[in-house]
Amino acid sequence: MVLAGTLLCVGVLAVPVAAGASSPTILTVAGAKTLGTLSAPSGVAVDKAGDIFIADTNQCRVLLVPSHSGSSYGLQVVAHRPSTLAGGTCGSKNVVGYPTGLAVDQHGDLFIAEATSQRVQMIRSGGHTLVNVAGTGSAGFNGDGRAAHASELNQPSGVGVDTSGNLFIADTANCRVRMMPASNGTYFGQVMVAQHLYTVAGNGVCGSGQRTGSAAMAQISNPVAVASDTAGDLFIADNGDQSILEVPATGGSHYGTTIAAGGIAPIVYAAGNGNGPYIQDGLPASGETAEMNDPEGIAVSPTGTLFITDGSQHCIRVVPSAAGAVFGRSMNAGDLYTLAGAIPINTASGLGNGTHWILTHMGVPIGIAVTPSGSVVFSDRNTNQVREIG
């Protein structure tokens, strides 16, 4: 018998939800026997129509899981059935080279980060031809202010796009986040030219120091994923520093942390080491008790709720921007919670010395995205699946 107000999960643990709320469900989008095979999927993205895009990394292709049947990107597709949008032959010249990060803009144009090919490619919504938009194909850093296609990148792992069409790139091995503006203007305190590339976070020194001034002069360490909210704030999954950083467009209090416009600060802090396991849910995200171990992906909902994949801790974490219910669970603003996956069990013998599972087991979650309906889509590199929580 299941009591009202509990959340069904795999394992022993039951997590309270709001009275009368429906329990979240989880389904497989791709990777099951009937939905095609995946190999180490990483980045995922969702467009405004609810179409899902998957970086099928080890098979060097990008998949489209359409929300409707008909014509899409020049292909004839069937609703909810994965189709290859680009790539599929590793090592060939006209393909996608081990894609890692994906982002889609308001027009349906898809951006693909290819870390080993040192570039970002784009597929326009009207067809499935690949166009190089950033990176020369050679690893390096040849400065800012150049045309994006003539600018060197070094293992670009993740991409994000804001509501204005500005592109952000996690330039991982350069320990920077770069921006390609869609139009001329001033962004994060810098004058920029459209389709040129600029550093908005990171001074090229890999670390976690010098975060008292502008984000571009601060150190970051191994950024792997980026996302933007409706206000134009930039979020960075800093895998090397085991934290989530924010670069706000407007100064003020962000998730309980005061940050100046164009400055940078951790809003999810890893106590400096990320050794895990974390202590428990419901503690301040910016405090030293908010242990993360392997932030791989980040997504932000229209209401500002952050969703983070923590690969080595086998879970998806949540930081609400306002107090309220998230997937039926009551949460406080600025605190850190587990939405799905592994959760520690604290006993008299110590903290975080046991594990149960909430909603589902998972291997190593990597990419994450929020759908227009509010569901969360994530990839699991170890189980070779993409799944949806809704």
Number of C-alpha atoms within 10 A of each C-alpha: 3 8 7 14 18 20 23 19 20 13 13 11 17 17 13 15 21 18 11 10 15 14 20 18 15 16 11 15 21 26 21 15 8 8 16 13 14 24 18 19 33 31 32 27 27 26 22 14 13 17 19 24 25 30 31 31 24 18 20 23 23 27 21 24 23 23 16 15 12 12 13 18 17 14 15 10 20 16 13 17 18 22 19 17 21 19 22 20 16 16 11 11 9 12 17 27 27 27 31 31 32 31 27 27 22 13 13 18 18 22 26 31 32 27 26 17 20 22 30 30 21 20 21 18 16 14 14 19 16 19 13 16 21 26 27 18 20 15 20 17 15 11 12 16 18 15 17 25 19 16 24 25 31 23 26 35 29 35 28 29 27 22 14 13 17 19 25 27 32 32 32 25 21 25 26 31 30 25 27 25 24 17 14 12 12 11 16 22 14 13 11 21 18 16 21 23 27 27 23 27 29 27 20 20 15 20 17 18 12 15 17 13 15 20 28 25 20 24 20 33 24 24 33 30 34 29 27 25 20 14 13 19 19 25 24 33 31 27 23 21 26 27 32 28 23 27 27 25 18 16 14 13 11 18 24 16 17 14 23 20 18 23 25 30 24 25 26 28 23 26 18 13 14 22 15 17 19 20 18 18 19 17 17 21 29 23 19 13 18 25 27 30 22 28 31 28 32 29 28 22 20 14 12 17 18 23 24 29 31 25 23 20 26 22 26 27 21 25 27 24 20 15 12 14 14 17 20 19 20 12 22 18 17 26 24 26 24 22 25 21 25 24 25 20 17 14 10 6 7 10 14 16 14 13 16 17 22 23 22 18 15 22 19 24 32 32 30 29 29 25 20 15 10 14 17 21 24 28 33 26 23 15 17 21 26 28 20 20 19 16
